[in-house]
Amino acid sequence: MKRIEDFEVTGLTWLNNENYLLECCAATKLPEVLPGNFAEIRVDHTPEVFLRRPFSIYDVNHERNSISFYIKVIGKGTRILGNLKPGDNINIIYPLGNSFKLVNGKNVLVIGGGSGVAPFLLLGKKLRQENTNITFLIGGRAEKDILLTDALAEYGDIQITTEDGSLGEKGMVTGHSIIKNGLGAFDKIYTCGPDPMMKAVANIAKKNSIDCEASLENIMACGFGACLCCVVETTTGNLCVCTEGPVFNILDLAW
């Protein structure tokens, strides 16, 4: 059930000079939040940012009634949110969108690039409850871009690629030895990150006949399908990512 409510900021931790974790708590019991769901956060205290900003939900703690977001600074709105202090209030619409389809007792490969790792902690928690074995394959330009692996490691094996070779294997995630050596051990692939990366992952999944879901990162200004700025082309026509996604089976996308 979607809600619009105020949250109190309880923590903001900068991971480097452009990424931070934002935690906030609600005064009421949280609804069910599924891996892949996202939220729209209102940016207050500025006349320059009119539209809410969409973020994947990174983590949920129902005992604390807290919800967390992994945020990368890419503009004025995300920079302003990064200046919040404990005790500040923010208005959030959540949970929005659909979710990843979980598999039970399988072996899965979770591929993320950059801030695309945002929905993976909650996904990892839920998959672990399904007795599913997880391998996380995380890519970035350099070591400084590889974040949150300690948290993810609690739920699966961590493999890393960096374009400059400063951490893990050198190259793109799609060139990692796990993929080069064959994907026969995996029953499903989940991916989130830049479009070129996800499209490359989708092609690999198709060639190997592996079920694959992608969480798209289109601009979503409203979250309700009204503004039409997040439309994506699918095999059944144009659909709004915010209402029909953000998670799509790659066979349903016109890639």
C-alpha beads as a LAMMPS data file, in Angstrom:
LAMMPS data file: protein, C-alpha beads

255 atoms
254 bonds

1 atom types
1 bond types

-500.0 500.0 xlo xhi
-500.0 500.0 ylo yhi
-500.0 500.0 zlo zhi

Masses

1 110.0

Atoms # bond

1 1 1 0.000 0.000 0.000
2 1 1 1.458 3.337 -1.062
3 1 1 1.924 6.022 1.577
4 1 1 2.860 9.678 1.673
5 1 1 4.323 10.557 5.054
6 1 1 6.987 12.472 6.909
7 1 1 10.070 10.672 8.203
8 1 1 12.644 11.825 10.720
9 1 1 16.258 11.611 9.602
10 1 1 18.157 9.378 12.036
11 1 1 21.468 9.057 10.229
12 1 1 23.446 10.215 7.213
13 1 1 26.788 8.592 6.484
14 1 1 29.065 9.741 3.664
15 1 1 30.873 6.782 2.081
16 1 1 33.094 8.997 -0.072
17 1 1 32.810 12.489 -1.551
18 1 1 29.828 11.609 -3.749
19 1 1 27.907 8.724 -2.129
20 1 1 26.061 8.489 1.167
21 1 1 23.588 6.369 3.112
22 1 1 20.479 8.110 4.388
23 1 1 18.417 6.504 7.172
24 1 1 15.084 7.831 8.388
25 1 1 12.328 6.600 10.684
26 1 1 8.558 6.759 10.476
27 1 1 6.235 7.453 13.381
28 1 1 3.972 4.592 12.301
29 1 1 4.503 0.933 11.438
30 1 1 6.019 0.479 7.981
31 1 1 4.120 -1.396 5.276
32 1 1 5.677 -4.348 3.479
33 1 1 8.617 -3.263 1.339
34 1 1 9.946 -5.640 -1.316
35 1 1 13.369 -5.743 -3.016
36 1 1 13.184 -3.530 -6.082
37 1 1 10.609 -1.109 -4.661
38 1 1 11.551 2.551 -4.765
39 1 1 10.509 5.824 -3.122
40 1 1 10.077 9.448 -4.168
41 1 1 11.667 11.933 -1.761
42 1 1 10.663 15.606 -1.674
43 1 1 13.571 18.060 -1.649
44 1 1 12.696 20.901 0.720
45 1 1 14.317 24.260 1.548
46 1 1 15.011 25.288 -2.032
47 1 1 12.932 26.989 -4.755
48 1 1 15.122 25.449 -7.453
49 1 1 14.165 21.778 -7.080
50 1 1 10.501 21.303 -7.923
51 1 1 10.227 17.554 -8.477
52 1 1 10.753 14.686 -6.076
53 1 1 13.785 12.454 -6.527
54 1 1 13.399 8.658 -6.971
55 1 1 15.634 6.225 -5.081
56 1 1 15.743 2.457 -4.756
57 1 1 15.055 1.313 -1.222
58 1 1 18.357 0.035 0.153
59 1 1 17.232 -1.448 3.461
60 1 1 14.282 -1.667 5.840
61 1 1 14.176 -2.310 9.569
62 1 1 10.617 -2.983 10.719
63 1 1 11.600 -3.085 14.403
64 1 1 12.919 0.479 14.166
65 1 1 10.382 1.559 11.531
66 1 1 13.391 2.740 9.545
67 1 1 14.100 2.870 5.837
68 1 1 17.464 3.536 4.194
69 1 1 18.639 4.831 0.825
70 1 1 21.975 4.648 -0.961
71 1 1 22.336 7.959 -2.785
72 1 1 24.865 9.218 -5.318
73 1 1 25.226 12.982 -5.739
74 1 1 24.405 13.827 -9.341
75 1 1 22.775 17.238 -8.998
76 1 1 21.367 19.920 -6.717
77 1 1 18.589 17.737 -5.303
78 1 1 20.842 14.897 -4.165
79 1 1 23.368 17.392 -2.796
80 1 1 20.682 19.114 -0.703
81 1 1 19.485 15.777 0.677
82 1 1 23.108 15.058 1.595
83 1 1 23.076 18.102 3.881
84 1 1 20.251 16.759 6.056
85 1 1 20.926 16.357 9.756
86 1 1 19.523 13.950 12.368
87 1 1 16.175 15.294 13.519
88 1 1 15.297 16.862 10.160
89 1 1 12.045 15.773 8.511
90 1 1 11.635 14.601 4.914
91 1 1 8.484 13.680 3.037
92 1 1 8.486 10.341 1.215
93 1 1 6.079 8.511 -1.104
94 1 1 6.653 4.759 -0.827
95 1 1 6.734 1.857 -1.565
96 1 1 6.450 2.396 -5.319
97 1 1 6.899 0.099 -8.309
98 1 1 7.127 -3.655 -8.546
99 1 1 9.791 -5.982 -7.182
100 1 1 12.261 -8.682 -8.140
101 1 1 10.793 -12.173 -8.420
102 1 1 12.501 -14.356 -5.831
103 1 1 13.636 -17.915 -6.478
104 1 1 13.921 -20.667 -3.885
105 1 1 16.924 -22.917 -3.404
106 1 1 18.693 -21.763 -6.572
107 1 1 22.043 -20.270 -7.542
108 1 1 21.778 -16.648 -8.666
109 1 1 24.158 -14.041 -10.033
110 1 1 23.497 -10.428 -9.009
111 1 1 25.291 -7.934 -11.264
112 1 1 25.560 -4.255 -10.379
113 1 1 27.427 -1.215 -11.585
114 1 1 27.908 2.071 -9.731
115 1 1 24.859 3.155 -7.751
116 1 1 22.997 0.203 -9.290
117 1 1 23.894 -1.804 -6.193
118 1 1 21.269 0.182 -4.247
119 1 1 18.498 -2.471 -4.283
120 1 1 20.806 -5.431 -3.683
121 1 1 21.034 -5.519 0.117
122 1 1 17.287 -5.985 0.517
123 1 1 17.346 -8.475 -2.380
124 1 1 20.138 -10.404 -0.693
125 1 1 18.241 -10.582 2.593
126 1 1 15.091 -11.887 0.944
127 1 1 16.944 -14.417 -1.223
128 1 1 18.793 -15.748 1.811
129 1 1 15.419 -16.405 3.432
130 1 1 14.607 -18.489 0.338
131 1 1 17.772 -20.582 0.829
132 1 1 19.177 -19.204 -2.403
133 1 1 22.935 -19.057 -3.038
134 1 1 24.055 -15.612 -4.195
135 1 1 27.106 -14.373 -6.066
136 1 1 27.382 -10.595 -6.265
137 1 1 29.382 -9.267 -9.216
138 1 1 30.066 -5.560 -8.663
139 1 1 31.775 -3.231 -11.121
140 1 1 33.103 0.313 -11.061
141 1 1 35.644 2.581 -12.698
142 1 1 38.080 2.369 -9.775
143 1 1 38.409 1.050 -6.230
144 1 1 36.786 4.207 -4.812
145 1 1 33.604 3.352 -6.711
146 1 1 33.220 -0.103 -5.134
147 1 1 31.021 0.425 -2.090
148 1 1 28.749 -1.536 0.250
149 1 1 30.494 -4.863 -0.411
150 1 1 30.971 -5.504 3.325
151 1 1 27.212 -5.322 3.848
152 1 1 26.478 -7.478 0.795
153 1 1 29.080 -10.080 1.808
154 1 1 26.829 -11.156 4.682
155 1 1 24.444 -12.633 2.116
156 1 1 26.651 -13.948 -0.666
157 1 1 30.028 -14.250 -2.347
158 1 1 31.543 -10.986 -3.638
159 1 1 33.306 -10.664 -6.996
160 1 1 34.639 -7.317 -8.209
161 1 1 35.792 -5.671 -11.415
162 1 1 37.282 -2.212 -11.902
163 1 1 38.031 -0.615 -15.224
164 1 1 41.491 0.499 -14.071
165 1 1 42.286 -2.765 -12.267
166 1 1 42.709 -1.076 -8.881
167 1 1 40.455 -3.690 -7.214
168 1 1 39.376 -7.138 -8.314
169 1 1 39.675 -8.122 -11.954
170 1 1 40.461 -5.467 -14.532
171 1 1 37.753 -4.608 -17.045
172 1 1 33.977 -4.453 -17.265
173 1 1 31.668 -6.692 -15.243
174 1 1 30.623 -8.446 -18.449
175 1 1 34.246 -9.488 -18.974
176 1 1 34.692 -11.044 -15.531
177 1 1 36.023 -14.601 -15.425
178 1 1 32.736 -15.834 -13.938
179 1 1 31.032 -14.897 -17.189
180 1 1 33.907 -15.924 -19.453
181 1 1 34.083 -19.355 -17.853
182 1 1 30.397 -20.009 -18.432
183 1 1 27.210 -19.387 -16.504
184 1 1 25.939 -22.941 -16.278
185 1 1 26.026 -22.863 -12.491
186 1 1 23.453 -20.065 -12.303
187 1 1 19.670 -20.381 -12.509
188 1 1 18.903 -16.653 -12.612
189 1 1 20.539 -13.251 -13.054
190 1 1 19.471 -9.974 -11.451
191 1 1 21.010 -6.711 -12.652
192 1 1 20.876 -2.963 -12.013
193 1 1 23.129 -0.178 -13.213
194 1 1 23.854 1.879 -16.317
195 1 1 21.775 0.975 -19.372
196 1 1 24.745 -0.145 -21.516
197 1 1 25.839 -2.535 -18.776
198 1 1 22.342 -3.965 -18.283
199 1 1 21.859 -4.409 -22.024
200 1 1 25.161 -6.283 -22.230
201 1 1 24.113 -8.467 -19.280
202 1 1 20.756 -9.087 -20.972
203 1 1 22.466 -10.279 -24.156
204 1 1 24.673 -12.637 -22.158
205 1 1 21.647 -14.010 -20.308
206 1 1 19.792 -14.588 -23.580
207 1 1 22.747 -16.395 -25.156
208 1 1 22.976 -18.657 -22.113
209 1 1 19.185 -19.132 -21.802
210 1 1 19.189 -17.838 -18.237
211 1 1 16.204 -16.027 -16.745
212 1 1 17.178 -12.409 -16.084
213 1 1 15.532 -9.393 -14.463
214 1 1 16.746 -5.810 -14.752
215 1 1 15.867 -2.881 -12.506
216 1 1 15.800 0.193 -14.737
217 1 1 17.106 3.576 -13.608
218 1 1 14.998 5.859 -15.816
219 1 1 14.185 9.363 -14.594
220 1 1 10.936 9.066 -12.605
221 1 1 9.627 12.475 -11.613
222 1 1 6.203 11.525 -10.253
223 1 1 6.134 7.810 -9.460
224 1 1 2.509 7.440 -10.568
225 1 1 2.732 7.311 -14.377
226 1 1 1.445 10.849 -14.880
227 1 1 4.490 12.703 -16.215
228 1 1 5.503 10.039 -18.787
229 1 1 9.193 10.930 -18.524
230 1 1 10.186 7.354 -17.608
231 1 1 8.595 5.547 -20.575
232 1 1 10.501 2.532 -21.883
233 1 1 9.896 0.556 -25.068
234 1 1 8.809 -3.034 -24.448
235 1 1 7.646 -5.927 -26.590
236 1 1 4.045 -4.926 -25.829
237 1 1 4.467 -1.187 -26.389
238 1 1 5.651 1.779 -24.360
239 1 1 5.269 1.416 -20.592
240 1 1 5.999 3.646 -17.600
241 1 1 8.917 2.344 -15.591
242 1 1 7.517 3.818 -12.367
243 1 1 4.245 1.876 -12.524
244 1 1 5.027 -1.208 -14.643
245 1 1 8.605 -1.493 -13.330
246 1 1 11.212 -0.626 -12.363
247 1 1 11.939 -4.363 -12.567
248 1 1 11.434 -6.006 -15.948
249 1 1 12.215 -9.427 -17.326
250 1 1 14.761 -8.711 -20.055
251 1 1 12.683 -10.701 -22.567
252 1 1 9.917 -8.100 -22.178
253 1 1 12.194 -5.182 -23.053
254 1 1 12.786 -4.022 -26.637
255 1 1 16.542 -4.305 -26.251

Bonds

1 1 1 2
2 1 2 3
3 1 3 4
4 1 4 5
5 1 5 6
6 1 6 7
7 1 7 8
8 1 8 9
9 1 9 10
10 1 10 11
11 1 11 12
12 1 12 13
13 1 13 14
14 1 14 15
15 1 15 16
16 1 16 17
17 1 17 18
18 1 18 19
19 1 19 20
20 1 20 21
21 1 21 22
22 1 22 23
23 1 23 24
24 1 24 25
25 1 25 26
26 1 26 27
27 1 27 28
28 1 28 29
29 1 29 30
30 1 30 31
31 1 31 32
32 1 32 33
33 1 33 34
34 1 34 35
35 1 35 36
36 1 36 37
37 1 37 38
38 1 38 39
39 1 39 40
40 1 40 41
41 1 41 42
42 1 42 43
43 1 43 44
44 1 44 45
45 1 45 46
46 1 46 47
47 1 47 48
48 1 48 49
49 1 49 50
50 1 50 51
51 1 51 52
52 1 52 53
53 1 53 54
54 1 54 55
55 1 55 56
56 1 56 57
57 1 57 58
58 1 58 59
59 1 59 60
60 1 60 61
61 1 61 62
62 1 62 63
63 1 63 64
64 1 64 65
65 1 65 66
66 1 66 67
67 1 67 68
68 1 68 69
69 1 69 70
70 1 70 71
71 1 71 72
72 1 72 73
73 1 73 74
74 1 74 75
75 1 75 76
76 1 76 77
77 1 77 78
78 1 78 79
79 1 79 80
80 1 80 81
81 1 81 82
82 1 82 83
83 1 83 84
84 1 84 85
85 1 85 86
86 1 86 87
87 1 87 88
88 1 88 89
89 1 89 90
90 1 90 91
91 1 91 92
92 1 92 93
93 1 93 94
94 1 94 95
95 1 95 96
96 1 96 97
97 1 97 98
98 1 98 99
99 1 99 100
100 1 100 101
101 1 101 102
102 1 102 103
103 1 103 104
104 1 104 105
105 1 105 106
106 1 106 107
107 1 107 108
108 1 108 109
109 1 109 110
110 1 110 111
111 1 111 112
112 1 112 113
113 1 113 114
114 1 114 115
115 1 115 116
116 1 116 117
117 1 117 118
118 1 118 119
119 1 119 120
120 1 120 121
121 1 121 122
122 1 122 123
123 1 123 124
124 1 124 125
125 1 125 126
126 1 126 127
127 1 127 128
128 1 128 129
129 1 129 130
130 1 130 131
131 1 131 132
132 1 132 133
133 1 133 134
134 1 134 135
135 1 135 136
136 1 136 137
137 1 137 138
138 1 138 139
139 1 139 140
140 1 140 141
141 1 141 142
142 1 142 143
143 1 143 144
144 1 144 145
145 1 145 146
146 1 146 147
147 1 147 148
148 1 148 149
149 1 149 150
150 1 150 151
151 1 151 152
152 1 152 153
153 1 153 154
154 1 154 155
155 1 155 156
156 1 156 157
157 1 157 158
158 1 158 159
159 1 159 160
160 1 160 161
161 1 161 162
162 1 162 163
163 1 163 164
164 1 164 165
165 1 165 166
166 1 166 167
167 1 167 168
168 1 168 169
169 1 169 170
170 1 170 171
171 1 171 172
172 1 172 173
173 1 173 174
174 1 174 175
175 1 175 176
176 1 176 177
177 1 177 178
178 1 178 179
179 1 179 180
180 1 180 181
181 1 181 182
182 1 182 183
183 1 183 184
184 1 184 185
185 1 185 186
186 1 186 187
187 1 187 188
188 1 188 189
189 1 189 190
190 1 190 191
191 1 191 192
192 1 192 193
193 1 193 194
194 1 194 195
195 1 195 196
196 1 196 197
197 1 197 198
198 1 198 199
199 1 199 200
200 1 200 201
201 1 201 202
202 1 202 203
203 1 203 204
204 1 204 205
205 1 205 206
206 1 206 207
207 1 207 208
208 1 208 209
209 1 209 210
210 1 210 211
211 1 211 212
212 1 212 213
213 1 213 214
214 1 214 215
215 1 215 216
216 1 216 217
217 1 217 218
218 1 218 219
219 1 219 220
220 1 220 221
221 1 221 222
222 1 222 223
223 1 223 224
224 1 224 225
225 1 225 226
226 1 226 227
227 1 227 228
228 1 228 229
229 1 229 230
230 1 230 231
231 1 231 232
232 1 232 233
233 1 233 234
234 1 234 235
235 1 235 236
236 1 236 237
237 1 237 238
238 1 238 239
239 1 239 240
240 1 240 241
241 1 241 242
242 1 242 243
243 1 243 244
244 1 244 245
245 1 245 246
246 1 246 247
247 1 247 248
248 1 248 249
249 1 249 250
250 1 250 251
251 1 251 252
252 1 252 253
253 1 253 254
254 1 254 255
